[in-house]
Amino acid sequence: MPHVTVENCRHSFATSYLHAGGRVEDLSRILGHSDIITTYRRYVRPDGSDTARGMAVVVPRV
């Protein structure tokens, strides 16, 4: 079993929270970050599904 750290647990929670649709602003407060930029830099990683969802909303309107 791999070594589990508090940081691993925080990262796992944060990633799951965002993938479930949680807002970055709320996550930043939950994690106790004084600056939302810290949250963005550590946990926000756009993936292909984010891009596809954005395109699905915009393209029909063009």
Secondary structure as UniProt FT lines:
FT   HELIX           6..19
FT   TURN            20..21
FT   HELIX           24..31
FT   HELIX           36..43
FT   HELIX           48..58
FT   HELIX           59..61
//
